[in-house]
Amino acid sequence: MNFVIVGAGGVGGNLGARLIEAGHGVSWVVRGRSLEALRKGLELKSPLGDLSLGPQKASDDPAKLEAPQAVVVTVKLYDLAELAPHVPRFSYLVDDLTRASDRELLARTATAFARVVWVTLKHARGDLMGALHRVVALLREIDAAPHGPAVLGALLQYLCTSDTTPRRRCGWRAKSAQEQRPWRRAQRRS
């Protein structure tokens, strides 16, 4: 899947790097020093694993980039006004995930990872960990992919640091591989 990430700060930079690591195409809409830096290369330092990527496709003008299949906007609220002139270019920029049912999101044509991200983003202000039971089959599919365990580790780390429910729900952080993959443990019990 081809993405355009608008903004390459802590959220956009991390998300874009991990999407590239998972095999997706990523272009960037950024400005200033971020634009110069991305054109030289991208380096991510993370407890989940460092990542060093070569020069990136980046521009301060979305019209200069290849049309994406999805756009992820990660700029601060006060920067959205500058993005407004480009909204016609991104004709499908706004996708209110809160209005779609989980079933509708899961039925969309996309990678397993994209569908998991949609469901977790939809539930971002609520019970993120509780939403995972809806995507168990997709989690298994991601886990079987070449970089699946690393991608799942990053996703679960995000869920546990963003979830508003009590920390005890994040018991997957245990040391053994079986305990890190609760959906596998649940599969064996059934």
C-alpha contacts under 8 A as a table, 3 or more apart, distances in Angstrom:
res1	aa1	res2	aa2	distance
1	M	24	H	5.29
1	M	25	G	6.19
1	M	69	Q	6.45
1	M	70	A	7.88
1	M	110	A	7.54
1	M	111	T	7.52
2	N	24	H	5.96
2	N	25	G	4.44
2	N	26	V	5.82
2	N	27	S	7.92
2	N	68	P	5.16
2	N	69	Q	5.32
2	N	70	A	6.62
3	F	24	H	7.42
3	F	25	G	6.03
3	F	26	V	4.80
3	F	27	S	6.34
3	F	68	P	5.24
3	F	69	Q	5.98
3	F	70	A	4.93
3	F	71	V	5.63
3	F	72	V	7.26
4	V	26	V	5.65
4	V	27	S	4.77
4	V	28	W	5.49
4	V	29	V	7.04
4	V	68	P	5.97
4	V	70	A	6.49
4	V	71	V	4.81
4	V	72	V	6.27
5	I	8	A	7.16
5	I	12	G	6.35
5	I	16	G	6.59
5	I	26	V	7.01
5	I	27	S	6.32
5	I	28	W	4.94
5	I	29	V	6.23
5	I	71	V	6.00
5	I	72	V	4.92
5	I	73	V	6.08
5	I	74	T	7.20
6	V	12	G	7.22
6	V	28	W	5.93
6	V	29	V	4.67
6	V	30	V	6.31
6	V	71	V	7.37
6	V	72	V	6.12
6	V	73	V	4.74
6	V	74	T	5.83
6	V	75	V	6.67
7	G	12	G	5.68
7	G	13	G	7.51
7	G	28	W	7.13
7	G	29	V	6.14
7	G	30	V	5.31
7	G	73	V	6.68
7	G	74	T	5.27
7	G	75	V	5.22
8	A	11	V	7.09
8	A	12	G	4.49
8	A	13	G	4.31
8	A	14	N	7.95
8	A	16	G	7.91
8	A	28	W	7.37
8	A	29	V	7.99
8	A	30	V	6.59
8	A	34	S	6.89
8	A	74	T	7.38
9	G	12	G	5.34
9	G	13	G	5.27
9	G	14	N	7.85
9	G	74	T	7.69
9	G	75	V	7.91
10	G	13	G	5.48
10	G	14	N	6.01
11	V	14	N	5.41
11	V	15	L	6.04
11	V	74	T	6.54
12	G	15	L	5.15
12	G	16	G	5.84
12	G	72	V	7.93
12	G	73	V	7.75
12	G	74	T	5.41
13	G	16	G	5.25
13	G	17	A	6.05
14	N	17	A	5.24
14	N	18	R	6.20
14	N	44	L	7.04
15	L	18	R	5.25
15	L	19	L	6.14
16	G	19	L	5.04
16	G	20	I	6.23
16	G	26	V	6.49
17	A	20	I	5.14
17	A	21	E	6.17
17	A	42	L	7.67
17	A	44	L	7.23
17	A	51	L	7.58
17	A	53	L	7.89
18	R	21	E	4.85
18	R	22	A	6.16
18	R	151	V	7.29
19	L	22	A	5.04
19	L	23	G	6.50
19	L	24	H	5.42
19	L	25	G	7.52
19	L	26	V	7.26
20	I	23	G	5.11
20	I	24	H	4.98
20	I	25	G	6.11
20	I	26	V	6.36
21	E	24	H	7.36
21	E	147	H	7.68
22	A	147	H	6.32
22	A	148	G	7.88
22	A	151	V	7.18
26	V	57	K	7.49
27	S	56	Q	6.99
27	S	57	K	5.01
27	S	58	A	5.70
27	S	65	L	7.11
28	W	56	Q	7.67
28	W	57	K	6.29
28	W	58	A	4.47
28	W	59	S	6.37
29	V	35	L	7.94
29	V	58	A	5.86
29	V	59	S	5.22
29	V	60	D	5.30
29	V	61	D	6.70
29	V	62	P	6.18
30	V	34	S	6.16
30	V	35	L	5.38
30	V	58	A	6.86
30	V	59	S	6.13
30	V	60	D	5.14
31	R	34	S	5.84
31	R	35	L	4.96
31	R	36	E	7.99
31	R	59	S	7.27
31	R	60	D	5.15
32	G	35	L	5.46
32	G	36	E	6.69
33	R	36	E	5.12
33	R	37	A	6.03
34	S	37	A	5.05
34	S	38	L	6.04
35	L	38	L	5.34
35	L	39	R	6.31
35	L	58	A	6.30
35	L	59	S	6.58
35	L	60	D	7.20
36	E	39	R	5.34
36	E	40	K	6.64
37	A	40	K	5.23
37	A	41	G	6.36
37	A	42	L	7.31
38	L	41	G	4.96
38	L	42	L	5.70
38	L	55	P	6.15
38	L	56	Q	5.38
38	L	57	K	7.65
38	L	58	A	6.60
39	R	55	P	4.79
39	R	56	Q	5.13
39	R	57	K	6.76
39	R	58	A	6.43
40	K	54	G	6.92
40	K	55	P	4.75
40	K	56	Q	7.17
41	G	52	S	7.72
41	G	53	L	5.74
41	G	54	G	4.32
41	G	55	P	3.90
41	G	56	Q	5.94
42	L	52	S	5.98
42	L	53	L	4.99
42	L	54	G	6.20
42	L	55	P	6.87
42	L	56	Q	7.24
43	E	50	D	7.59
43	E	51	L	5.75
43	E	52	S	4.39
43	E	53	L	6.05
44	L	50	D	5.48
44	L	51	L	4.95
44	L	52	S	6.27
45	K	49	G	6.92
45	K	50	D	4.56
45	K	51	L	6.59
46	S	49	G	5.20
46	S	50	D	5.29
47	P	50	D	7.37
48	L	150	A	7.28
48	L	153	G	7.18
48	L	154	A	6.58
53	L	56	Q	7.87
57	K	65	L	7.84
58	A	65	L	7.70
59	S	62	P	6.68
59	S	64	K	6.85
59	S	65	L	7.17
61	D	64	K	5.72
61	D	65	L	7.55
62	P	65	L	5.43
62	P	86	H	7.03
62	P	89	R	7.44
63	A	66	E	7.75
63	A	89	R	7.04
68	P	71	V	6.75
70	A	92	Y	7.95
70	A	93	L	7.63
71	V	90	F	7.43
71	V	93	L	6.07
72	V	93	L	7.94
75	V	79	D	6.17
75	V	80	L	6.92
76	K	79	D	5.47
76	K	80	L	6.96
77	L	80	L	5.49
78	Y	81	A	6.74
79	D	82	E	5.66
79	D	83	L	6.94
80	L	83	L	5.03
80	L	84	A	6.48
81	A	84	A	5.26
82	E	85	P	6.93
83	L	86	H	5.61
83	L	87	V	6.82
84	A	87	V	5.31
85	P	88	P	7.21
86	H	89	R	5.35
86	H	90	F	6.69
87	V	90	F	4.97
87	V	91	S	6.21
87	V	93	L	6.97
88	P	91	S	5.00
90	F	93	L	5.15
91	S	94	V	7.98
92	Y	95	D	6.97
96	D	99	R	5.80
96	D	100	A	7.31
97	L	100	A	5.42
97	L	105	L	7.90
97	L	118	W	7.00
97	L	119	V	7.93
97	L	121	L	7.51
97	L	122	K	5.32
98	T	101	S	7.58
98	T	122	K	5.37
98	T	123	H	7.88
100	A	104	E	6.00
100	A	105	L	6.49
101	S	104	E	5.14
101	S	105	L	6.37
102	D	105	L	5.09
102	D	106	L	6.09
102	D	119	V	6.25
102	D	134	R	7.77
103	R	106	L	5.18
103	R	107	A	6.16
104	E	107	A	5.13
104	E	108	R	6.59
105	L	108	R	5.53
105	L	115	R	6.45
105	L	118	W	6.67
105	L	119	V	6.71
106	L	115	R	5.60
106	L	116	V	7.74
106	L	119	V	7.61
108	R	115	R	7.37
110	A	114	A	6.09
110	A	115	R	6.50
111	T	114	A	5.24
111	T	115	R	6.45
112	A	115	R	5.27
112	A	116	V	6.25
112	A	138	L	5.36
112	A	139	L	7.61
112	A	141	E	6.87
112	A	142	I	6.43
113	F	116	V	5.12
113	F	117	V	6.15
113	F	138	L	7.36
113	F	139	L	7.93
113	F	142	I	6.50
114	A	117	V	5.05
114	A	118	W	6.22
115	R	118	W	5.10
115	R	119	V	6.39
116	V	119	V	5.29
116	V	120	T	6.17
116	V	135	V	6.37
116	V	138	L	6.94
116	V	139	L	7.67
117	V	120	T	5.13
117	V	121	L	5.90
118	W	121	L	5.15
118	W	122	K	6.08
119	V	122	K	5.08
119	V	123	H	6.49
119	V	131	A	7.26
120	T	123	H	5.18
120	T	124	A	5.98
120	T	128	L	6.02
120	T	131	A	6.70
120	T	132	L	7.61
121	L	124	A	4.85
122	K	125	R	7.83
123	H	126	G	5.21
123	H	127	D	6.24
123	H	128	L	5.48
123	H	131	A	6.88
124	A	127	D	7.24
124	A	128	L	5.91
124	A	162	S	7.56
124	A	163	D	7.27
125	R	128	L	7.70
125	R	163	D	7.80
125	R	164	T	7.36
126	G	163	D	7.27
126	G	164	T	6.48
126	G	165	T	7.86
127	D	130	G	5.19
127	D	131	A	6.46
127	D	163	D	6.40
127	D	164	T	6.54
127	D	165	T	6.21
128	L	131	A	5.19
128	L	132	L	6.94
128	L	159	L	6.39
128	L	162	S	7.97
128	L	163	D	5.50
128	L	164	T	7.71
129	M	132	L	5.45
129	M	159	L	6.74
129	M	160	C	7.67
129	M	163	D	6.83
129	M	165	T	7.97
129	M	169	R	6.96
129	M	170	C	7.68
130	G	133	H	6.40
131	A	134	R	5.80
131	A	135	V	7.54
132	L	135	V	5.36
132	L	136	V	6.48
133	H	136	V	5.54
135	V	138	L	5.25
135	V	139	L	6.21
136	V	139	L	5.04
136	V	140	R	6.37
136	V	183	W	6.24
137	A	140	R	5.20
137	A	141	E	6.39
138	L	141	E	4.92
138	L	142	I	6.17
139	L	142	I	5.12
139	L	143	D	6.05
139	L	152	L	7.57
139	L	183	W	7.76
140	R	143	D	5.01
140	R	144	A	6.34
140	R	183	W	7.64
140	R	184	R	7.80
141	E	144	A	5.31
141	E	145	A	6.70
142	I	145	A	5.28
142	I	148	G	4.96
142	I	149	P	7.65
142	I	151	V	7.76
142	I	152	L	7.28
143	D	147	H	7.72
143	D	148	G	4.18
143	D	149	P	5.25
143	D	152	L	6.84
144	A	148	G	5.94
144	A	149	P	7.87
145	A	148	G	4.70
145	A	149	P	8.00
147	H	150	A	5.62
147	H	151	V	6.26
148	G	151	V	5.09
148	G	152	L	6.02
149	P	152	L	5.09
149	P	153	G	5.99
150	A	153	G	4.99
150	A	154	A	6.32
151	V	154	A	5.25
151	V	155	L	6.26
152	L	155	L	4.95
152	L	156	L	5.96
153	G	156	L	5.22
153	G	157	Q	5.99
154	A	157	Q	5.08
154	A	158	Y	6.22
155	L	158	Y	5.13
155	L	159	L	6.23
156	L	159	L	4.89
156	L	160	C	6.10
157	Q	160	C	5.29
157	Q	161	T	6.23
158	Y	161	T	5.27
158	Y	162	S	5.91
159	L	162	S	5.15
159	L	163	D	5.54
160	C	163	D	5.47
160	C	167	R	7.38
160	C	170	C	5.69
163	D	166	P	7.98
165	T	169	R	7.12
166	P	169	R	6.14
167	R	170	C	5.53
167	R	171	G	7.82
168	R	171	G	5.89
170	C	173	R	6.56
171	G	174	A	6.35
171	G	179	E	7.89
172	W	179	E	5.58
172	W	180	Q	4.54
172	W	181	R	6.56
172	W	182	P	6.36
173	R	179	E	7.26
173	R	180	Q	5.74
174	A	179	E	5.59
174	A	180	Q	6.00
175	K	179	E	6.82
175	K	180	Q	6.95
176	S	179	E	5.28
176	S	180	Q	6.34
177	A	180	Q	5.02
177	A	181	R	6.50
178	Q	181	R	5.37
178	Q	182	P	6.90
178	Q	184	R	7.18
178	Q	185	R	6.56
179	E	182	P	5.87
179	E	185	R	7.48
181	R	184	R	5.67
181	R	185	R	6.84
182	P	185	R	5.01
182	P	186	A	6.19
183	W	186	A	5.07
183	W	187	Q	6.17
184	R	187	Q	4.99
184	R	188	R	6.41
185	R	188	R	5.33
185	R	189	R	6.56
186	A	189	R	5.25
186	A	190	S	6.52
187	Q	190	S	5.43
